[in-house]
Amino acid sequence: MSILFEHSEINGLKLSNRFIRSATWEGKAGVDGSVTPGLIRMMVDLAAGGVGLIITSHAYVRPAGQAGPWQIGIHEDALVPGLRRMTHAVHEAGGKIIIQLAHAGTFAPQKLIGRVPFAVSNHEDLAGAPRVELTRRDIQTVIVAFAEAALRARAAGFDGVELHASHGYLLSQFLSPVFNRRRDEYGGDIRNRARIHLETYRAIRKQVGADYPVLIKLNCRDFVEGGLGLEDSLVVGTMLADAGVDAIELSGGVLTGGRLSPSRTNIDMPDKEAYFREEARIFKEKIDIPLLLVGGIRSFEVAECLVADQVADYISMSRPFIREPGLINRWKSGDRGRARCTSDNLCFGPGMKGEGIYCVTEERTKKGSLRNATGSTFS
């Protein structure tokens, strides 16, 4: 049996394989952040398809931290019953699920949140629109919001939580010199820039207890000029591991990073896969907690080598599961052909229209097959 199908644990959370569904904005929540039947179906399909652990899309912990439309919310108790229905359905399908907790910071759309977005520090070249710099009191409010959201997650039946500190969202903005030019105890040296992460983790741990998995998603690098680099990222990872964080999911890039953004295109051969593998190798050598690696992994053989060579402990994927929620069962059955995802990023287009994300390429292929079979002009 492949090492990828070995059982393992993260702080008592038993996993049947080493495949993780990395957080992916689904565009399927209600306008108020509530769970919908369509969102539940997507999660159940992933569980039934063999994914070892599902990480939901980023759930906003405060209304001012919402990143986009039809995004999951976890900012108020009224949302817990819907979240509980989702976790129950996933567990009934034999799956495990954790929720990613997030705040968009400066990337929160003003029209959506109804106020001027927060910034870690407000400087003239930050954005072309007004921003409000977080005060110390605001920072404490954000920390409390993350902790309360984690408590709701546990009450809703999630198997753990993940802090979203990558891709340029608020916790990532604190780490990045591009965004963080503060001159107080939350700015300057990397240990100061990581202060909010340690304080947030400790606040969460007080709420959920020692036996509840708490993960964090970190950038290895921002891949933008003047952004977070690998050396500083390693310092943050070490600090978090020493504090008791249960696992790190390693990613990279920011939303505005162009071709070096988190969701890169044209991953059409194995040597383009796992584009953070060298950074992951260094993380694994330096930090002794489970490491989840995301970033363009499409081939079973690549995934197997990453784990066998101790580059990573778990394989995280997102876009491949949009096209193939049953990918892991296919691989487990012996069909080891690479994921059918073409990395064209067309899947996010329908989400922005309120239709929820789906594989546009797959739909076009199906329609083409139907035309060939019937001779019709179905479109």
Backbone hydrogen bonds in HBPLUS format (Angstrom, degrees):
<---DONOR---> <-ACCEPTOR-->    atom                        ^
c    i                          cat <-CA-CA->   ^        H-A-AA   ^      H-
h    n   atom  resd res      DA  || num        DHA   H-A  angle D-A-AA Bond
n    s   type  num  typ     dist DA aas  dist angle  dist       angle   num
A0005-PHE N   A0002-SER O   3.03 MM   3  5.68 164.7  2.05 118.3 123.1     1
A0006-GLU N   A0003-ILE O   3.28 MM   3  5.34 164.9  2.31 108.2 108.7     2
A0018-ARG N   A0004-LEU O   2.91 MM  14  5.18 160.4  1.95 154.7 152.4     3
A0008-SER N   A0015-LEU O   3.06 MM   7  5.34 155.7  2.12 145.0 151.2     4
A0015-LEU N   A0008-SER O   2.81 MM   7  5.34 172.4  1.81 154.9 156.2     5
A0010-ILE N   A0013-LEU O   3.05 MM   3  5.04 146.0  2.17 126.5 135.8     6
A0013-LEU N   A0010-ILE O   2.99 MM   3  5.04 164.7  2.01 112.6 115.8     7
A0315-ILE N   A0018-ARG O   2.82 MM 297  6.08 173.4  1.83 175.4 174.2     8
A0052-GLY N   A0019-PHE O   3.01 MM  33  5.22 124.1  2.33 130.1 145.8     9
A0053-LEU N   A0019-PHE O   3.28 MM  34  6.76 138.1  2.47 149.2 156.8    10
A0020-ILE N   A0315-ILE O   2.74 MM 295  5.85 165.6  1.76 156.0 154.0    11
A0317-MET N   A0020-ILE O   2.95 MM 297  6.34 155.7  2.01 160.7 164.4    12
A0021-ARG N   A0053-LEU O   2.81 MM  32  6.22 166.9  1.83 162.6 166.9    13
A0055-ILE N   A0021-ARG O   2.94 MM  34  5.74 144.3  2.07 148.5 156.5    14
A0022-SER N   A0317-MET O   2.74 MM 295  5.26 151.3  1.82 130.1 137.2    15
A0357-ILE N   A0026-GLU O   2.92 MM 331  5.49 164.4  1.94 150.2 152.8    16
A0029-ALA N   A0070-TRP O   3.26 MM  41  4.59 153.5  2.34 125.0 117.2    17
A0030-GLY N   A0034-SER O   2.77 MM   4  4.87 166.1  1.79 142.7 147.6    18
A0033-GLY N   A0030-GLY O   2.90 MM   3  5.07 162.5  1.93 115.0 116.9    19
A0073-GLY N   A0033-GLY O   2.91 MM  40  4.20 159.8  1.95 124.2 117.6    20
A0039-LEU N   A0036-THR O   3.15 MM   3  5.26 122.5  2.50  99.5 113.1    21
A0040-ILE N   A0036-THR O   3.10 MM   4  6.45 158.7  2.15 152.9 158.8    22
A0041-ARG N   A0037-PRO O   2.93 MM   4  6.18 158.3  1.98 150.1 155.8    23
A0042-MET N   A0038-GLY O   3.13 MM   4  6.35 154.2  2.20 141.5 147.8    24
A0043-MET N   A0039-LEU O   3.12 MM   4  6.43 158.8  2.17 149.7 154.6    25
A0044-VAL N   A0040-ILE O   2.90 MM   4  6.14 161.2  1.94 156.2 161.7    26
A0045-ASP N   A0041-ARG O   2.91 MM   4  6.07 158.0  1.95 150.1 155.8    27
A0046-LEU N   A0042-MET O   3.16 MM   4  6.43 150.2  2.26 142.3 149.6    28
A0047-ALA N   A0043-MET O   3.01 MM   4  6.34 159.3  2.05 149.0 154.5    29
A0048-ALA N   A0044-VAL O   2.79 MM   4  6.00 171.7  1.80 159.2 161.4    30
A0049-GLY N   A0045-ASP O   2.86 MM   4  5.83 130.9  2.10 132.7 146.0    31
A0051-VAL N   A0046-LEU O   3.30 MM   5  5.89 161.2  2.34 163.1 157.8    32
A0050-GLY N   A0047-ALA O   3.18 MM   3  5.57 166.5  2.20 111.2 114.7    33
A0329-ASN N   A0049-GLY O   3.01 MM 280  5.64 138.3  2.19 163.1 155.0    34
A0054-ILE N   A0096-LYS O   2.93 MM  42  6.16 166.4  1.95 143.5 147.9    35
A0098-ILE N   A0054-ILE O   2.85 MM  44  6.28 160.8  1.88 167.1 173.0    36
A0056-THR N   A0098-ILE O   3.01 MM  42  6.48 161.6  2.05 155.4 159.8    37
A0059-ALA N   A0100-GLN O   2.76 MM  41  5.90 158.8  1.81 148.9 155.1    38
A0102-ALA N   A0059-ALA O   2.95 MM  43  5.64 154.1  2.01 152.9 146.7    39
A0060-TYR N   A0072-ILE O   3.11 MM  12  6.72 145.1  2.23 154.9 150.2    40
A0074-ILE N   A0060-TYR O   3.11 MM  14  5.99 161.8  2.14 156.7 151.0    41
A0061-VAL N   A0102-ALA O   3.09 MM  41  6.09 148.9  2.19 166.6 168.8    42
A0065-GLY N   A0062-ARG O   2.85 MM   3  5.22 158.0  1.90 115.3 122.8    43
A0066-GLN N   A0063-PRO O   3.31 MM   3  5.58 163.1  2.34 116.8 115.4    44
A0104-ALA N   A0065-GLY O   2.91 MM  39  4.70 154.8  1.97 111.3 119.7    45
A0079-LEU N   A0076-GLU O   3.19 MM   3  5.99 164.9  2.22 120.4 124.7    46
A0080-VAL N   A0077-ASP O   3.00 MM   3  5.46 159.9  2.05 116.9 123.1    47
A0083-LEU N   A0079-LEU O   3.17 MM   4  6.42 161.9  2.21 153.8 159.4    48
A0084-ARG N   A0080-VAL O   2.79 MM   4  5.97 151.8  1.87 157.0 165.5    49
A0085-ARG N   A0081-PRO O   3.03 MM   4  6.33 146.4  2.14 142.0 150.3    50
A0086-MET N   A0082-GLY O   3.19 MM   4  6.51 149.8  2.28 143.5 151.1    51
A0087-THR N   A0083-LEU O   3.03 MM   4  6.39 164.4  2.05 153.5 156.5    52
A0088-HIS N   A0084-ARG O   2.93 MM   4  6.01 160.9  1.97 149.0 154.7    53
A0089-ALA N   A0085-ARG O   3.05 MM   4  6.17 158.1  2.10 141.8 147.4    54
A0090-VAL N   A0086-MET O   3.03 MM   4  6.30 158.4  2.08 152.2 158.0    55
A0091-HIS N   A0087-THR O   2.92 MM   4  6.11 162.3  1.95 151.0 155.9    56
A0092-GLU N   A0088-HIS O   2.86 MM   4  6.07 154.4  1.92 149.1 156.7    57
A0093-ALA N   A0089-ALA O   3.11 MM   4  6.32 137.1  2.30 136.5 147.1    58
A0093-ALA N   A0090-VAL O   3.09 MM   3  5.09 127.3  2.38  94.1 108.0    59
A0095-GLY N   A0090-VAL O   2.88 MM   5  5.21 161.1  1.91 150.7 144.7    60
A0094-GLY N   A0091-HIS O   2.95 MM   3  4.98 158.2  2.00 105.0 110.4    61
A0159-ASP N   A0097-ILE O   2.77 MM  62  5.61 164.4  1.80 165.8 162.3    62
A0099-ILE N   A0160-GLY O   3.31 MM  61  6.76 151.0  2.40 142.4 139.9    63
A0162-GLU N   A0099-ILE O   2.96 MM  63  6.16 149.8  2.05 142.7 142.6    64
A0101-LEU N   A0162-GLU O   2.73 MM  61  6.03 159.7  1.77 162.5 169.2    65
A0164-HIS N   A0101-LEU O   2.97 MM  63  5.91 155.5  2.03 174.0 166.7    66
A0170-LEU N   A0103-HIS O   2.87 MM  67  5.52 148.3  1.97 148.8 157.0    67
A0107-PHE N   A0104-ALA O   3.15 MM   3  5.25 156.8  2.21 130.9 125.5    68
A0108-ALA N   A0105-GLY O   3.16 MM   3  5.81 163.1  2.19 122.5 123.5    69
A0112-LEU N   A0109-PRO O   3.03 MM   3  5.33 127.4  2.32 104.3 118.1    70
A0113-ILE N   A0109-PRO O   3.02 MM   4  6.31 166.3  2.04 164.9 168.2    71
A0114-GLY N   A0110-GLN O   2.83 MM   4  5.59 135.8  2.03 144.4 153.8    72
A0132-VAL N   A0117-PRO O   2.93 MM  15  6.22 160.0  1.97 154.7 160.7    73
A0119-ALA N   A0132-VAL O   2.81 MM  13  5.71 146.7  1.92 140.6 139.1    74
A0134-LEU N   A0119-ALA O   2.93 MM  15  6.06 152.4  2.01 172.1 171.2    75
A0126-LEU N   A0123-HIS O   2.95 MM   3  5.52 161.4  1.98 129.5 130.3    76
A0139-ILE N   A0135-THR O   2.93 MM   4  6.26 154.8  2.00 150.4 157.1    77
A0140-GLN N   A0136-ARG O   3.06 MM   4  6.40 156.6  2.12 148.3 153.8    78
A0141-THR N   A0137-ARG O   2.99 MM   4  6.29 148.6  2.09 145.5 154.6    79
A0142-VAL N   A0138-ASP O   2.91 MM   4  6.25 151.6  2.00 150.4 157.9    80
A0143-ILE N   A0139-ILE O   2.98 MM   4  6.29 159.2  2.02 151.7 157.0    81
A0144-VAL N   A0140-GLN O   3.03 MM   4  6.25 163.1  2.06 147.7 151.7    82
A0145-ALA N   A0141-THR O   2.96 MM   4  6.17 150.4  2.05 142.0 150.6    83
A0146-PHE N   A0142-VAL O   3.02 MM   4  6.37 154.1  2.09 153.4 158.9    84
A0147-ALA N   A0143-ILE O   3.06 MM   4  6.36 161.9  2.10 151.1 156.1    85
A0148-GLU N   A0144-VAL O   2.86 MM   4  6.07 163.7  1.88 156.2 160.3    86
A0149-ALA N   A0145-ALA O   2.96 MM   4  6.03 150.4  2.04 140.9 149.5    87
A0150-ALA N   A0146-PHE O   2.97 MM   4  6.24 151.3  2.05 146.4 153.8    88
A0151-LEU N   A0147-ALA O   3.10 MM   4  6.43 150.6  2.19 144.2 151.8    89
A0152-ARG N   A0148-GLU O   3.00 MM   4  6.33 152.6  2.07 145.0 152.3    90
A0153-ALA N   A0149-ALA O   2.87 MM   4  6.17 151.4  1.95 145.9 154.5    91
A0154-ARG N   A0150-ALA O   3.04 MM   4  6.37 156.5  2.09 148.7 153.3    92
A0155-ALA N   A0151-LEU O   3.01 MM   4  6.26 159.9  2.06 146.4 152.2    93
A0156-ALA N   A0152-ARG O   2.80 MM   4  6.01 139.3  1.97 146.5 158.2    94
A0158-PHE N   A0153-ALA O   3.08 MM   5  5.52 157.8  2.13 160.1 153.9    95
A0157-GLY N   A0154-ARG O   3.12 MM   3  5.26 159.9  2.16 104.8 111.0    96
A0161-VAL N   A0213-PRO O   3.08 MM  52  6.52 153.9  2.15 150.2 156.3    97
A0215-LEU N   A0161-VAL O   2.86 MM  54  6.19 169.4  1.87 153.8 157.3    98
A0163-LEU N   A0215-LEU O   2.89 MM  52  6.26 159.0  1.93 137.8 138.8    99
A0217-LYS N   A0163-LEU O   2.82 MM  54  6.10 165.0  1.84 178.5 173.6   100
A0165-ALA N   A0217-LYS O   2.92 MM  52  5.42 141.0  2.07 141.8 154.2   101
A0169-TYR N   A0166-SER O   3.37 MM   3  6.25 178.2  2.37 127.1 127.6   102
A0255-LEU N   A0167-HIS O   3.20 MM  88  5.79 141.4  2.36 135.7 130.4   103
A0172-SER N   A0169-TYR O   2.84 MM   3  5.23 120.1  2.21 114.0 130.5   104
A0173-GLN N   A0169-TYR O   2.73 MM   4  5.88 145.5  1.84 150.8 160.8   105
A0173-GLN N   A0170-LEU O   2.98 MM   3  4.87 116.4  2.39  92.1 108.5   106
A0174-PHE N   A0170-LEU O   3.08 MM   4  6.48 145.6  2.21 151.3 159.3   107
A0175-LEU N   A0172-SER O   3.08 MM   3  5.25 123.9  2.41  98.3 112.1   108
A0176-SER N   A0172-SER O   3.18 MM   4  6.39 134.5  2.40 144.1 156.4   109
A0179-PHE N   A0176-SER O   3.05 MM   3  5.58 133.7  2.27 113.0 122.7   110
A0180-ASN N   A0176-SER O   2.77 MM   4  5.82 170.8  1.78 163.3 165.7   111
A0187-GLY N   A0184-ASP O   3.18 MM   3  5.62 161.2  2.21 121.9 121.4   112
A0192-ASN N   A0189-ASP O   2.89 MM   3  5.31 129.8  2.14 109.4 123.0   113
A0193-ARG N   A0189-ASP O   2.95 MM   4  6.32 155.6  2.01 150.4 158.5   114
A0194-ALA N   A0190-ILE O   2.91 MM   4  6.05 132.6  2.14 141.4 152.9   115
A0195-ARG N   A0192-ASN O   3.02 MM   3  5.00 161.6  2.05 104.8 110.1   116
A0197-HIS N   A0194-ALA O   3.09 MM   3  5.32 126.3  2.39 102.4 116.2   117
A0198-LEU N   A0194-ALA O   3.26 MM   4  6.66 158.0  2.31 156.8 161.7   118
A0199-GLU N   A0195-ARG O   2.98 MM   4  6.22 165.3  2.00 156.7 161.2   119
A0200-THR N   A0196-ILE O   2.81 MM   4  5.83 151.8  1.89 140.8 149.0   120
A0201-TYR N   A0197-HIS O   2.89 MM   4  6.03 163.3  1.92 145.9 150.9   121
A0202-ARG N   A0198-LEU O   3.00 MM   4  6.17 166.3  2.02 149.5 153.0   122
A0203-ALA N   A0199-GLU O   3.01 MM   4  6.13 151.8  2.10 140.0 147.9   123
A0204-ILE N   A0200-THR O   2.92 MM   4  6.15 156.0  1.98 152.0 158.4   124
A0205-ARG N   A0201-TYR O   2.87 MM   4  6.12 163.0  1.90 153.7 158.7   125
A0206-LYS N   A0202-ARG O   3.09 MM   4  6.26 148.9  2.19 141.6 148.8   126
A0207-GLN N   A0204-ILE O   2.91 MM   3  5.15 127.5  2.19 102.4 116.9   127
A0208-VAL N   A0204-ILE O   2.93 MM   4  6.22 159.6  1.98 162.2 168.1   128
A0209-GLY N   A0205-ARG O   2.90 MM   4  5.28 148.2  2.00 139.0 144.4   129
A0246-ASP N   A0214-VAL O   2.94 MM  32  5.61 152.1  2.02 162.7 166.3   130
A0216-ILE N   A0247-ALA O   3.15 MM  31  6.63 145.0  2.28 147.3 157.5   131
A0249-GLU N   A0216-ILE O   2.83 MM  33  6.13 164.4  1.85 150.9 154.9   132
A0218-LEU N   A0249-GLU O   2.90 MM  31  6.23 152.8  1.97 161.3 169.8   133
A0251-SER N   A0218-LEU O   2.82 MM  33  5.95 164.9  1.84 168.7 169.0   134
A0220-CYS N   A0251-SER O   2.80 MM  31  6.06 152.6  1.87 147.4 147.6   135
A0253-GLY N   A0221-ARG O   3.01 MM  32  6.38 162.5  2.04 146.1 151.8   136
A0222-ASP N   A0228-LEU O   2.92 MM   6  5.17 153.8  1.99 148.7 144.5   137
A0227-GLY N   A0224-VAL O   3.02 MM   3  5.36 158.0  2.07 138.7 135.8   138
A0233-SER N   A0229-GLY O   2.99 MM   4  6.16 155.7  2.05 150.2 158.1   139
A0234-LEU N   A0230-LEU O   2.89 MM   4  6.10 153.2  1.96 154.4 160.1   140
A0235-VAL N   A0231-GLU O   3.24 MM   4  6.57 147.8  2.35 139.7 147.9   141
A0236-VAL N   A0232-ASP O   3.05 MM   4  6.42 157.7  2.10 151.3 156.4   142
A0237-GLY N   A0233-SER O   2.89 MM   4  6.17 166.0  1.91 153.1 156.9   143
A0238-THR N   A0234-LEU O   2.93 MM   4  6.06 158.4  1.97 146.5 152.1   144
A0239-MET N   A0235-VAL O   2.99 MM   4  6.20 160.0  2.03 149.0 154.4   145
A0240-LEU N   A0236-VAL O   2.96 MM   4  6.20 162.3  1.99 156.7 161.0   146
A0241-ALA N   A0237-GLY O   2.92 MM   4  6.08 159.9  1.96 147.6 153.6   147
A0242-ASP N   A0238-THR O   2.91 MM   4  6.05 162.4  1.94 150.5 155.4   148
A0243-ALA N   A0239-MET O   3.01 MM   4  6.21 138.6  2.19 137.3 148.6   149
A0243-ALA N   A0240-LEU O   3.13 MM   3  4.98 122.3  2.48  90.0 104.9   150
A0244-GLY N   A0240-LEU O   3.10 MM   4  6.41 125.8  2.40 139.7 153.0   151
A0245-VAL N   A0240-LEU O   3.08 MM   5  5.61 164.3  2.10 150.9 146.5   152
A0244-GLY N   A0241-ALA O   3.11 MM   3  5.21 141.1  2.27  98.9 109.9   153
A0248-ILE N   A0290-PRO O   3.08 MM  42  6.54 159.3  2.13 161.9 165.3   154
A0292-LEU N   A0248-ILE O   2.79 MM  44  6.08 168.0  1.80 153.0 156.9   155
A0250-LEU N   A0292-LEU O   2.75 MM  42  6.10 162.6  1.77 170.2 166.0   156
A0294-VAL N   A0250-LEU O   3.32 MM  44  6.32 171.3  2.33 164.2 162.1   157
A0257-GLY N   A0254-VAL O   2.92 MM   3  5.14 153.1  2.00 125.5 123.4   158
A0260-LEU N   A0257-GLY O   3.27 MM   3  5.40 152.4  2.35 131.1 126.1   159
A0261-SER N   A0258-GLY O   3.02 MM   3  5.32 146.0  2.14 122.6 120.0   160
A0272-LYS N   A0269-MET O   2.95 MM   3  5.70 164.5  1.98 127.0 132.1   161
A0273-GLU N   A0270-PRO O   2.99 MM   3  5.21 158.0  2.04 109.2 116.4   162
A0277-ARG N   A0274-ALA O   2.99 MM   3  5.35 150.9  2.08 127.9 125.8   163
A0275-TYR N   A0295-GLY O   3.11 MM  20  5.68 139.9  2.28 141.3 147.6   164
A0280-ALA N   A0276-PHE O   2.91 MM   4  6.12 154.7  1.97 152.0 160.4   165
A0281-ARG N   A0277-ARG O   2.86 MM   4  6.12 148.8  1.96 146.9 154.7   166
A0282-ILE N   A0278-GLU O   3.30 MM   4  6.59 153.6  2.37 141.4 146.8   167
A0283-PHE N   A0279-GLU O   2.95 MM   4  6.27 160.8  1.98 151.4 157.1   168
A0284-LYS N   A0280-ALA O   2.84 MM   4  6.03 162.6  1.87 154.1 158.3   169
A0285-GLU N   A0281-ARG O   3.12 MM   4  6.33 144.0  2.25 137.7 146.9   170
A0286-LYS N   A0282-ILE O   3.07 MM   4  6.26 144.6  2.20 147.1 156.3   171
A0286-LYS N   A0283-PHE O   3.14 MM   3  5.22 124.9  2.46  96.2 110.1   172
A0287-ILE N   A0283-PHE O   2.81 MM   4  5.70 154.5  1.87 161.1 165.8   173
A0313-ASP N   A0291-LEU O   2.84 MM  22  5.26 154.4  1.91 144.9 153.4   174
A0314-TYR N   A0291-LEU O   3.11 MM  23  6.36 146.0  2.23 151.8 150.1   175
A0293-LEU N   A0314-TYR O   3.04 MM  21  6.31 162.7  2.07 146.1 148.3   176
A0316-SER N   A0293-LEU O   2.83 MM  23  5.49 167.6  1.85 142.0 141.0   177
A0339-ALA N   A0298-ARG O   2.80 MM  41  5.16 170.8  1.80 160.6 159.7   178
A0303-ALA N   A0299-SER O   3.04 MM   4  6.31 167.0  2.06 153.0 156.5   179
A0304-GLU N   A0300-PHE O   2.83 MM   4  6.04 160.8  1.86 155.2 160.7   180
A0305-CYS N   A0301-GLU O   3.02 MM   4  6.18 159.1  2.06 146.2 151.2   181
A0306-LEU N   A0302-VAL O   3.02 MM   4  6.24 155.6  2.08 151.2 157.7   182
A0307-VAL N   A0303-ALA O   3.29 MM   4  6.59 154.9  2.35 148.9 153.9   183
A0308-ALA N   A0304-GLU O   2.85 MM   4  5.97 167.9  1.87 154.0 158.1   184
A0309-ASP N   A0305-CYS O   2.80 MM   4  5.65 155.4  1.86 145.2 151.0   185
A0311-VAL N   A0306-LEU O   2.85 MM   5  5.08 151.6  1.93 162.6 168.2   186
A0312-ALA N   A0306-LEU O   3.22 MM   6  5.81 148.8  2.32 131.8 131.0   187
A0310-GLN N   A0307-VAL O   3.04 MM   3  5.01 159.8  2.08 106.3 111.0   188
A0321-PHE N   A0318-SER O   3.09 MM   3  5.71 135.9  2.30 116.8 127.1   189
A0322-ILE N   A0319-ARG O   2.95 MM   3  5.22 148.8  2.05 110.2 120.1   190
A0324-GLU N   A0320-PRO O   2.88 MM   4  5.99 157.9  1.93 145.7 153.2   191
A0327-LEU N   A0324-GLU O   3.10 MM   3  5.17 154.6  2.17 119.9 117.1   192
A0330-ARG N   A0326-GLY O   3.05 MM   4  6.33 152.6  2.13 152.1 160.6   193
A0331-TRP N   A0327-LEU O   2.94 MM   4  6.29 160.4  1.98 154.1 158.7   194
A0332-LYS N   A0328-ILE O   2.83 MM   4  6.02 157.2  1.88 148.7 155.8   195
A0333-SER N   A0329-ASN O   2.95 MM   4  6.04 141.3  2.10 140.8 150.1   196
A0335-ASP N   A0330-ARG O   3.23 MM   5  5.62 136.0  2.44 166.1 154.7   197
A0334-GLY N   A0331-TRP O   3.14 MM   3  5.41 154.8  2.20 105.3 113.0   198
A0349-GLY N   A0346-LEU O   3.17 MM   3  5.64 151.8  2.25 113.1 120.6   199
A0352-MET N   A0348-PHE O   3.26 MM   4  6.61 148.1  2.37 149.7 156.9   200
A0352-MET N   A0349-GLY O   3.11 MM   3  5.40 125.0  2.43 104.8 117.4   201
A0353-LYS N   A0350-PRO O   3.02 MM   3  5.06 144.0  2.16  98.8 110.0   202
A0355-GLU N   A0350-PRO O   2.95 MM   5  5.19 156.8  2.01 156.2 148.5   203
A0354-GLY N   A0351-GLY O   3.14 MM   3  5.24 163.5  2.16 106.7 111.0   204
A0363-GLU N   A0359-CYS O   3.14 MM   4  6.47 159.5  2.19 148.0 153.2   205
A0364-ARG N   A0360-VAL O   2.95 MM   4  6.23 157.5  2.00 150.9 157.0   206
A0365-THR N   A0361-THR O   2.95 MM   4  6.17 150.8  2.03 143.8 152.1   207
A0366-LYS N   A0362-GLU O   2.94 MM   4  6.24 155.9  2.00 151.2 157.3   208
A0367-LYS N   A0363-GLU O   2.97 MM   4  6.21 159.7  2.01 149.4 154.7   209
A0368-GLY N   A0364-ARG O   2.90 MM   4  6.06 153.2  1.97 145.2 152.8   210
A0369-SER N   A0365-THR O   2.96 MM   4  6.19 152.4  2.03 145.3 152.6   211
A0370-LEU N   A0366-LYS O   2.95 MM   4  6.21 150.9  2.03 144.9 153.0   212
A0371-ARG N   A0367-LYS O   2.97 MM   4  6.24 155.1  2.03 147.0 153.1   213
A0372-ASN N   A0368-GLY O   3.01 MM   4  6.24 159.3  2.05 145.9 151.6   214
A0373-ALA N   A0369-SER O   2.92 MM   4  6.10 146.2  2.04 142.2 151.7   215
A0374-THR N   A0370-LEU O   2.94 MM   4  6.05 150.6  2.03 149.2 156.1   216
A0375-GLY N   A0371-ARG O   2.67 MM   4  5.14 145.2  1.78 143.0 150.5   217
